[in-house]
Amino acid sequence: MFSKSARFLQSALLSTAVALPVSAQAAALITAEEAALPVMKGAVATSNRGITRGPKITVTEDAAAKSPIRFQVKFQPLGGSNIDVDGVKVIYLKQPNVDLTPRVKPFVQPTGIDMPDAQLPPGDHLVRVDVKDSEGRVSTTSFMLKIAP
C-alpha cells in the first residue's frame, strides 16, 4: 500500500494533469505521411453558394502561416436552430480522404472549432468541414491551409 504522503502526491499529480488546458499540448492536425498522399483529383476550395438555411461556416486563416497554427472555424446556426456538435466532420481531401474529425473533436463547441496549436507539415492542405444543425440541415465548406516552411 502507499503511504499517506505518496497517495497525496499521486492525487496532486493527477489533479494537476486533469486541470491542464487542452491548449497546453500541440496536436497533429495533419501528419507528414498524410500530406504525402496523392492530391484528390477535382477537389477545390468552395463554400455554400446561394440561399441556404444551413449553418454559416467561417474559417479564420493566416496567409502562409508557420506550424503550429491556430485552427479556427466559426459556426453560426440560422433560423433558430442549434449546431449539432456530433454532426461536425473535418476531412483532409486526399486520395484516399483522411478523416480528421477524431483529432478535432476535443476542440469542437457549438460556436465552432478552436484548436490553438495544430501541427501541420509545410505545404498546401485542402480541408473540408461539414456542419449539421438541430434541424438536420448541413453546410459544407472547403478551404486551403497554406503552411510556410
Secondary structure, DSSP 8 states (H G I E B T S, - for coil): ---HHHHHHHHHHHHHHHHS-GGGS-EESS-HHHHTS-B-TT----B--S---S-EEEEE--TTEESSEEEEEEEE--TT--EEEEEEEEEE-BSS-EE-HHHHGGGEETTEEEEEEEE--SEEEEEEEEEEETTS-EEEEEEEEEEE-
